[in-house]
Amino acid sequence: MRKYFKLAVVIIFVAILASFVPTGYYLIKPGTADELGSMIQVEGEGRNEEGQFYMVTVSQQPANLLALLYGLWSPILDIRPISKVVPPDITPEEYNRIMQSWMQDSKYLAQIIALRRAGYEVPIVSDGVEIVELIPGSPGEGILKAGDIIKAIEGVSVNLAEEVVEKIQKKKVGENVWLTVKQGEDLNELELPTTSHVEQPEKAALRIYVRTLNWHPLLPLNIDIETGPVIGPSAGMMFVLEILDRLVPENLTHGYRVAGTGTITLAENVGGIGGVKQKVAAAERAGIEYFLVPEENYGDAMQAARKIEVVSVRDLEDALNFLTNLK
C-alpha cells in the first residue's frame, strides 16, 4: 500500500512539474459560437425572424508540457509552434494590432458587400495599402520596407489589403508581379518574383504584412458590428450573411441555426482560415445544425464533424444558394 502511495505522489509531482514547463508551442482549442443577431445592429432593421447565424471562434494559449501531451493525443486540439502563431520578427503587441486591423477590414468588407447586394451604392475611400513588416525570406528584402505604400498591382489601383493579397495569389509561385509603390516622396514601379506562402506553400506570396491605410466605406446606413476581443478576418462571410438577412425581405436562415467561417473578398470569394476543426467542434457543442466552410478547409472540417452538416462554399453565391435550398 505504501508503495502505491509513493507512486501516486511521484505521478502527481511530475504532473505538477510538467504544468510549469514551457514548450514553445500554442494549444489551439474550440472557442465559442456567438449569435450574430445580438452582435450586429443595422439602422432600422432588427432581427425578428426565427433562426440565427453564428460566428465561431477558437481559443489559443501557450502550451505547457502537460497541455502539449494532451494536445498531441486529442483529435480535436492542435499544437502549433509559437512562431507559426506570432511571427518571430514582430512582437505579440504588433501582431495583435495587425489582427485588429484585419478584423476591422472584414467588418467594412461585409458592410460593403451586403449593402451592394441589397442594391445600395457604397463608395470606398483609402490612402492605399501600407507594408507593416517583411517576413524573413521575402523577395522584397532590401527593396521594400515598413511604411511603403502599395498604390497599384499590375497597373490596377488597389485600395484594400485583401485586394493586394488576392492579386498576388493569382500568380504562380515564382512568377513576377509589378507593384506601384510610394516610398517616401517617390512613386516607384517595382518588379518582384513571388515566393511560396509561409503556411500555404501552394499559394504565391511576397511574405509581407500589409494593412489598408486610412480607409472606410461611405455607408448609406449605420451598421455596427461589436465583436469584443475577437480579432482577425475569418468571420467576414458570416458578417455578410447576417447584415444581408436584415436588408432583404426573405429569412435567409429559414429558421435554422447556421454557423460558419471564412474570409471574404470584395469579389465575394470565400477564403480559407485556420482552426477549422476547433470551430466545427464549437458549433457542434452549441447544437448548431449547419456549418458553412471554405472549400479549401472542407476536408479538415469533415474530420471534426460528428452530427453537424458541413457545407463547402467557394464564394458568397454558394452560401446563398445553399440557404435558398433549405426551404
C-alpha positions in Angstrom: 0.0 0.0 0.0 2.8 2.3 0.9 4.5 1.6 -2.4 1.4 2.7 -4.4 1.1 5.8 -2.3 4.7 6.8 -3.2 4.0 6.1 -6.8 0.9 8.3 -6.7 2.9 11.1 -5.1 5.6 10.8 -7.8 3.0 10.9 -10.5 1.3 14.0 -9.0 4.7 15.7 -8.6 5.6 15.0 -12.2 2.3 16.3 -13.4 2.6 19.5 -11.4 6.1 20.0 -12.6 5.0 19.4 -16.3 2.4 22.1 -15.9 5.2 24.7 -15.4 7.5 23.6 -18.2 7.1 25.8 -21.3 7.3 24.2 -24.7 7.4 26.9 -27.4 4.0 25.7 -28.7 0.4 27.0 -28.6 -2.6 24.8 -27.8 -5.5 25.5 -30.2 -8.9 24.7 -28.7 -12.6 25.1 -29.6 -13.9 28.5 -28.6 -17.4 29.9 -28.7 -20.3 30.0 -31.0 -21.8 33.6 -30.8 -25.1 34.7 -32.1 -24.5 37.4 -34.7 -28.1 38.7 -34.3 -27.1 40.3 -31.0 -23.6 41.5 -32.2 -24.7 43.3 -35.4 -27.0 46.3 -35.5 -28.4 47.7 -38.8 -30.2 51.0 -38.8 -33.9 50.5 -38.9 -33.6 46.7 -39.3 -33.9 44.4 -36.3 -33.7 40.6 -36.2 -37.3 39.4 -35.6 -37.2 36.1 -37.5 -36.7 32.6 -36.4 -33.2 31.1 -37.0 -29.8 32.5 -36.3 -26.4 33.0 -37.9 -23.3 32.3 -35.7 -19.7 33.4 -35.6 -17.4 30.7 -34.3 -14.1 31.2 -32.6 -11.0 29.3 -31.4 -9.1 29.6 -28.2 -5.3 29.5 -28.1 -2.9 29.5 -25.2 0.8 28.8 -24.6 1.1 25.0 -24.0 3.0 23.7 -21.0 4.3 20.2 -21.2 1.1 18.6 -19.9 -1.0 20.5 -22.4 1.3 19.6 -25.2 1.0 15.9 -24.5 -2.8 16.2 -24.2 -2.9 18.2 -27.5 -0.9 15.5 -29.3 -3.4 12.9 -28.1 -6.6 14.7 -28.8 -8.0 14.7 -32.4 -9.8 18.0 -31.9 -7.0 20.0 -30.5 -4.0 21.3 -32.5 -0.4 22.1 -31.4 1.4 24.9 -33.3 4.9 26.4 -32.8 4.6 29.9 -31.4 6.5 31.1 -34.5 3.5 29.9 -36.6 1.1 31.9 -34.4 3.1 35.0 -33.8 5.9 35.5 -36.3 9.3 35.8 -34.6 10.1 39.1 -36.4 7.3 41.1 -34.7 6.1 41.5 -31.1 2.8 40.0 -29.9 1.5 43.5 -29.5 2.3 44.4 -33.1 0.7 41.1 -34.3 -2.4 41.9 -32.2 -2.6 45.3 -33.9 -2.4 43.7 -37.3 -5.1 41.2 -36.4 -7.3 44.0 -35.1 -6.8 45.9 -38.4 -7.8 42.8 -40.3 -11.0 42.4 -38.2 -11.9 46.0 -39.0 -11.3 45.4 -42.7 -13.5 42.3 -42.6 -16.3 44.4 -41.0 -16.0 47.1 -43.6 -16.0 44.5 -46.4 -19.1 42.8 -45.0 -20.9 46.1 -44.9 -20.0 46.9 -48.4 -20.8 43.5 -49.9 -24.2 43.2 -48.1 -25.3 46.7 -48.9 -24.3 46.3 -52.6 -26.2 43.0 -52.7 -29.2 44.8 -51.4 -29.0 47.4 -54.2 -27.1 50.3 -52.4 -24.1 52.2 -53.8 -21.2 52.1 -51.4 -18.1 54.1 -52.4 -14.7 53.3 -50.8 -12.0 55.8 -49.9 -8.5 55.0 -48.7 -4.8 56.1 -48.8 -3.5 52.8 -50.2 -2.1 49.7 -48.7 0.8 50.1 -46.2 3.5 47.5 -45.7 3.7 46.8 -42.0 6.5 44.2 -41.9 8.6 41.9 -44.1 8.7 38.3 -43.1 12.2 36.7 -43.4 12.6 35.2 -46.9 10.5 37.9 -48.5 11.5 38.7 -52.1 11.1 42.3 -51.1 14.0 42.3 -48.7 16.3 45.3 -49.5 13.7 46.7 -51.9 10.6 47.2 -49.8 10.4 48.4 -46.2 7.8 49.0 -43.5 5.9 52.2 -44.2 6.0 51.8 -48.0 2.5 52.2 -49.6 1.3 50.0 -52.4 -0.8 52.0 -54.7 -1.3 49.5 -57.6 -0.6 46.0 -58.8 0.0 45.2 -62.4 -1.1 48.8 -63.1 -4.5 48.4 -61.4 -5.2 50.6 -58.4 -5.7 48.9 -55.0 -7.5 50.3 -52.1 -7.6 47.3 -49.7 -5.1 44.9 -48.2 -7.2 42.0 -49.3 -7.0 43.2 -52.9 -3.2 43.1 -52.7 -3.3 39.5 -51.2 -5.8 38.3 -53.8 -3.9 39.7 -56.8 -0.6 38.3 -55.7 -2.2 34.9 -55.0 -3.5 34.8 -58.6 0.2 34.5 -59.7 2.0 31.2 -59.8 4.8 30.7 -57.2 7.9 32.2 -58.7 6.1 34.4 -61.2 6.9 38.1 -61.2 4.5 40.8 -60.1 4.6 44.5 -60.8 4.0 46.9 -57.9 3.5 50.6 -57.9 4.9 51.7 -54.5 5.1 55.1 -52.8 8.4 55.2 -51.0 8.8 58.4 -49.1 8.0 61.1 -51.7 8.8 58.8 -54.7 6.4 56.7 -56.7 8.3 53.7 -58.0 7.5 50.8 -60.3 9.0 47.6 -58.9 9.0 44.1 -60.4 9.4 41.3 -57.8 9.3 37.5 -58.0 6.7 35.8 -55.8 7.6 33.0 -53.4 5.6 30.5 -51.5 3.2 31.4 -48.7 4.6 30.5 -45.3 1.6 28.5 -44.2 0.1 27.5 -47.6 3.1 26.7 -49.8 1.0 26.1 -52.9 0.0 29.8 -52.9 2.1 32.7 -54.2 3.1 35.4 -51.8 5.6 38.3 -51.2 5.8 37.4 -47.5 4.8 40.9 -46.3 2.3 42.0 -43.8 0.0 44.7 -45.1 -2.9 46.8 -43.9 -5.3 49.2 -45.6 -4.3 52.7 -44.8 -7.0 55.1 -43.6 -9.9 53.5 -45.4 -13.6 53.3 -44.9 -16.8 52.8 -46.9 -19.2 55.7 -47.3 -22.3 53.8 -45.9 -25.9 54.8 -46.7 -27.0 53.2 -43.4 -25.5 53.0 -40.0 -24.2 49.4 -39.3 -22.4 48.5 -36.1 -20.6 45.2 -35.6 -19.5 44.6 -32.0 -17.2 41.5 -31.7 -15.5 42.3 -28.3 -11.9 40.8 -28.0 -12.2 38.6 -31.1 -9.7 39.6 -33.8 -8.7 38.5 -37.3 -10.7 38.3 -40.6 -12.2 34.8 -40.5 -15.8 35.9 -39.8 -16.2 38.0 -42.9 -18.6 35.7 -44.7 -20.9 35.3 -41.7 -21.0 39.1 -41.2 -22.2 39.5 -44.7 -25.0 36.9 -44.3 -26.2 38.5 -41.1 -26.3 42.0 -42.5 -27.9 40.9 -45.7 -30.5 39.0 -43.8 -31.6 42.3 -42.3 -31.7 44.1 -45.6 -33.7 41.6 -47.7 -37.4 40.6 -47.2 -36.8 36.8 -47.0 -35.4 35.0 -44.0 -32.1 33.6 -45.2 -31.8 31.1 -42.3 -35.3 29.7 -42.9 -35.5 29.1 -39.2 -32.3 27.1 -38.8 -29.2 27.7 -36.8 -26.3 28.3 -39.2 -22.7 28.8 -38.2 -19.7 29.2 -40.5 -16.3 30.7 -41.1 -14.2 32.1 -43.9 -12.7 35.4 -45.0 -14.4 37.2 -47.8 -13.0 39.5 -50.6 -14.6 42.4 -52.4 -15.2 40.0 -55.3 -17.2 37.8 -52.8 -14.7 34.9 -52.8 -14.6 33.0 -49.6 -11.0 32.3 -48.3 -9.5 29.6 -46.1 -8.9 30.0 -42.4 -7.1 28.3 -39.6 -8.5 26.4 -36.7 -11.4 24.9 -38.7 -11.5 21.6 -36.7 -11.9 23.5 -33.5 -14.6 25.8 -34.9 -16.6 22.8 -36.1 -16.3 21.3 -32.7 -17.5 24.5 -31.0 -20.5 24.7 -33.4 -21.5 21.1 -32.7 -21.2 21.7 -28.9 -23.7 24.6 -29.3 -26.2 22.3 -31.1 -26.0 24.1 -34.4 -27.3 22.3 -37.5 -25.2 23.6 -40.4 -21.7 24.8 -40.8 -20.5 26.8 -43.8 -16.8 26.3 -44.5 -14.4 27.5 -47.2 -13.8 24.9 -49.9 -10.1 24.5 -49.1 -10.9 23.7 -45.4 -13.7 21.2 -46.2 -11.5 18.1 -45.6 -10.3 19.2 -42.2 -13.9 20.2 -41.2 -15.2 16.8 -42.1 -12.7 15.2 -39.9 -14.1 17.0 -36.9 -17.8 16.8 -37.8 -19.9 14.2 -36.0 -23.6 15.3 -36.2 -23.4 18.8 -37.8 -23.8 19.1 -41.6 -20.7 20.7 -43.1 -21.3 22.7 -46.3 -18.4 23.6 -48.7 -18.6 27.1 -50.3 -16.3 28.8 -52.7 -18.0 32.2 -52.7 -21.0 34.1 -51.3 -23.2 32.8 -54.1 -22.5 29.2 -53.0 -23.6 30.1 -49.4 -26.7 31.9 -50.6 -27.7 29.0 -52.9 -27.4 26.5 -50.1 -29.5 28.7 -47.8 -32.1 29.1 -50.5 -32.4 25.3 -50.9 -33.1 24.9 -47.1 -36.7 25.9 -47.9 
